[in-house]
Amino acid sequence: MKSLPAIIANARAALLRLRADLDVSGEIIVADNGSADGSQLVARALGARVVEVERRGYGAALTGGMRAANGSFLVMGDADGSYDFTESAEMVEALMRGADLCMGSRFRGHIEPGAMPWKNRHIGNPVLTGILNLFFGAGVSDAHCGLRALTKSCFERLALAGTGMEFASEMIIKAALKRQRIVETPVTLRRDLRDRPPHLRPWRDGWRHLRYLLMLSPAWAFAAPAAAAAALSLAIWSVAAIAAFRGEWTASPFGNYWVVLAGALLGLSHIAGLLAISTHLYGRRQGYRPAYSWKQRFAGWISLETMLLAGAVAVGIGLMILLTVVGYWSRHNFGPIGSVLPAVIGTTMIVIGAQNALGGFMLAIVSGNEAEFLKQSKASNSSGGGAEAEMADAPRAAMRGA
């Protein structure tokens, strides 16, 4: 609460600069979702518009404040005095030049001594920003800067739903996925003016950000592990098959235990691939993941029926292999067989076939109970949610540019 007068005065100075430089007028909005220190009265007395937000959390407060704004440009920042709102003039100017989202970058600007803990500055922020850029191609240098601006139309297109600290990443991720134009301007990070320690817990909040990145990236959460597991499994089977064909099974570097492991890996890779497809379709249905043209080429070939058919074929092949093994075994007086490779391949094919059939129903259900799920996966107006919130008692300030 003690920081509010200085912050609101700084926001007023920013509005004066916006009017002088860009002929843009606006208002100051303070979004509150549970402060118990009387800061709402202070904000109103200083001329700010206070928006009461029922849902608790950092993201919920910011979303509530921006949803209440009526202007074309939105500037958001924490109400702790760590950011200079006058620096938002360059951000609004970038929006007026055609950007959809303008991020502040503390690393391209200035960080005052003591304003950011060492582990956040040199480990947490660079690592999480690098992962975000790798996963989603956002191309930003500071994914967690609290001072940022976006157009009201962009805010509506993003349909942000995160309530916690993950909101900061959700905005950039969905902007990148929706092909919004993202730019950066340098900003200054100062020591905040609060009379209490921040609610942030770097390691816990860092993990929550990382898991959110993975939840919104089926390629890295599912497809990449699936490809690695399948490649390793097929490599083991190939070496084992060559050795068995040459009659050199005992000389192979991969014995029966490795062959069994390879079968398990291939089954896991198949189900991970199904999860990758289902989460992609869910993202498309929620409206934050685009439909790629190369995938649409397969839309007429991949459906619930074709997956059921492919599953049945795989199960049939697996049964044939196992029956062949039983026939070989019986012709050799049911004695021990040197290689378990054929039996493992047959069993794995049955498992993959069953998974394919069940996975077909899963993909159809995720796509809105549509059998032709690649064709019928449509975007809705909502988006994925976030984890529960921190900083519930801290009001958030947002300037609305008219």
ChimeraX attribute file (.defattr): number of C-alpha atoms within 10 A of each C-alpha:
attribute: neighborCount
match mode: 1-to-1
recipient: residues
	/A:1	20
	/A:2	13
	/A:3	16
	/A:4	22
	/A:5	17
	/A:6	14
	/A:7	22
	/A:8	23
	/A:9	13
	/A:10	17
	/A:11	24
	/A:12	20
	/A:13	15
	/A:14	20
	/A:15	25
	/A:16	18
	/A:17	19
	/A:18	22
	/A:19	15
	/A:20	11
	/A:21	12
	/A:22	14
	/A:23	11
	/A:24	19
	/A:25	15
	/A:26	21
	/A:27	18
	/A:28	22
	/A:29	26
	/A:30	29
	/A:31	27
	/A:32	29
	/A:33	24
	/A:34	19
	/A:35	16
	/A:36	11
	/A:37	12
	/A:38	9
	/A:39	21
	/A:40	23
	/A:41	12
	/A:42	16
	/A:43	22
	/A:44	13
	/A:45	11
	/A:46	13
	/A:47	13
	/A:48	21
	/A:49	20
	/A:50	22
	/A:51	22
	/A:52	18
	/A:53	18
	/A:54	12
	/A:55	17
	/A:56	21
	/A:57	27
	/A:58	28
	/A:59	29
	/A:60	27
	/A:61	32
	/A:62	26
	/A:63	23
	/A:64	20
	/A:65	28
	/A:66	26
	/A:67	14
	/A:68	15
	/A:69	22
	/A:70	14
	/A:71	17
	/A:72	18
	/A:73	27
	/A:74	29
	/A:75	24
	/A:76	23
	/A:77	22
	/A:78	21
	/A:79	25
	/A:80	23
	/A:81	21
	/A:82	23
	/A:83	24
	/A:84	18
	/A:85	29
	/A:86	18
	/A:87	19
	/A:88	30
	/A:89	21
	/A:90	20
	/A:91	28
	/A:92	25
	/A:93	17
	/A:94	20
	/A:95	22
	/A:96	14
	/A:97	9
	/A:98	12
	/A:99	20
	/A:100	22
	/A:101	28
	/A:102	26
	/A:103	25
	/A:104	30
	/A:105	25
	/A:106	24
	/A:107	17
	/A:108	14
	/A:109	12
	/A:110	13
	/A:111	18
	/A:112	12
	/A:113	10
	/A:114	11
	/A:115	14
	/A:116	16
	/A:117	12
	/A:118	10
	/A:119	12
	/A:120	14
	/A:121	15
	/A:122	11
	/A:123	11
	/A:124	19
	/A:125	20
	/A:126	18
	/A:127	15
	/A:128	20
	/A:129	20
	/A:130	18
	/A:131	15
	/A:132	23
	/A:133	18
	/A:134	12
	/A:135	18
	/A:136	17
	/A:137	13
	/A:138	23
	/A:139	17
	/A:140	19
	/A:141	19
	/A:142	20
	/A:143	24
	/A:144	24
	/A:145	20
	/A:146	19
	/A:147	25
	/A:148	25
	/A:149	30
	/A:150	24
	/A:151	23
	/A:152	22
	/A:153	13
	/A:154	20
	/A:155	20
	/A:156	12
	/A:157	17
	/A:158	24
	/A:159	20
	/A:160	21
	/A:161	19
	/A:162	25
	/A:163	24
	/A:164	24
	/A:165	24
	/A:166	26
	/A:167	26
	/A:168	20
	/A:169	21
	/A:170	25
	/A:171	21
	/A:172	25
	/A:173	25
	/A:174	22
	/A:175	22
	/A:176	21
	/A:177	18
	/A:178	16
	/A:179	14
	/A:180	17
	/A:181	15
	/A:182	20
	/A:183	20
	/A:184	21
	/A:185	17
	/A:186	18
	/A:187	26
	/A:188	20
	/A:189	25
	/A:190	19
	/A:191	15
	/A:192	19
	/A:193	16
	/A:194	16
	/A:195	10
	/A:196	7
	/A:197	7
	/A:198	11
	/A:199	11
	/A:200	12
	/A:201	9
	/A:202	14
	/A:203	12
	/A:204	10
	/A:205	16
	/A:206	19
	/A:207	13
	/A:208	17
	/A:209	24
	/A:210	18
	/A:211	15
	/A:212	19
	/A:213	22
	/A:214	16
	/A:215	16
	/A:216	22
	/A:217	21
	/A:218	22
	/A:219	20
	/A:220	16
	/A:221	19
	/A:222	22
	/A:223	21
	/A:224	16
	/A:225	16
	/A:226	24
	/A:227	17
	/A:228	13
	/A:229	21
	/A:230	22
	/A:231	15
	/A:232	14
	/A:233	22
	/A:234	16
	/A:235	13
	/A:236	20
	/A:237	22
	/A:238	14
	/A:239	15
	/A:240	25
	/A:241	20
	/A:242	13
	/A:243	17
	/A:244	17
	/A:245	9
	/A:246	8
	/A:247	12
	/A:248	12
	/A:249	19
	/A:250	14
	/A:251	11
	/A:252	15
	/A:253	11
	/A:254	18
	/A:255	17
	/A:256	17
	/A:257	10
	/A:258	16
	/A:259	26
	/A:260	19
	/A:261	15
	/A:262	26
	/A:263	24
	/A:264	18
	/A:265	20
	/A:266	25
	/A:267	24
	/A:268	17
	/A:269	24
	/A:270	23
	/A:271	18
	/A:272	21
	/A:273	21
	/A:274	22
	/A:275	21
	/A:276	21
	/A:277	20
	/A:278	22
	/A:279	22
	/A:280	24
	/A:281	27
	/A:282	23
	/A:283	26
	/A:284	20
	/A:285	23
	/A:286	19
	/A:287	24
	/A:288	28
	/A:289	23
	/A:290	16
	/A:291	19
	/A:292	8
	/A:293	9
	/A:294	8
	/A:295	10
	/A:296	13
	/A:297	12
	/A:298	12
	/A:299	15
	/A:300	12
	/A:301	13
	/A:302	17
	/A:303	21
	/A:304	23
	/A:305	15
	/A:306	17
	/A:307	21
	/A:308	20
	/A:309	15
	/A:310	17
	/A:311	24
	/A:312	18
	/A:313	15
	/A:314	22
	/A:315	24
	/A:316	16
	/A:317	18
	/A:318	24
	/A:319	17
	/A:320	13
	/A:321	20
	/A:322	19
	/A:323	14
	/A:324	15
	/A:325	17
	/A:326	14
	/A:327	12
	/A:328	14
	/A:329	14
	/A:330	11
	/A:331	10
	/A:332	11
	/A:333	8
	/A:334	11
	/A:335	10
	/A:336	9
	/A:337	11
	/A:338	12
	/A:339	16
	/A:340	16
	/A:341	22
	/A:342	17
	/A:343	20
	/A:344	22
	/A:345	21
	/A:346	23
	/A:347	21
	/A:348	22
	/A:349	24
	/A:350	24
	/A:351	20
	/A:352	24
	/A:353	26
	/A:354	18
	/A:355	20
	/A:356	25
	/A:357	21
	/A:358	16
	/A:359	24
	/A:360	25
	/A:361	21
	/A:362	16
	/A:363	28
	/A:364	21
	/A:365	15
	/A:366	20
	/A:367	27
	/A:368	15
	/A:369	14
	/A:370	17
	/A:371	19
	/A:372	20
	/A:373	24
	/A:374	25
	/A:375	18
	/A:376	16
	/A:377	24
	/A:378	18
	/A:379	19
	/A:380	13
	/A:381	12
	/A:382	15
	/A:383	22
	/A:384	16
	/A:385	15
	/A:386	21
	/A:387	18
	/A:388	18
	/A:389	19
	/A:390	18
	/A:391	20
	/A:392	22
	/A:393	18
	/A:394	26
	/A:395	30
	/A:396	27
	/A:397	31
	/A:398	30
	/A:399	29
	/A:400	26
	/A:401	22
	/A:402	14
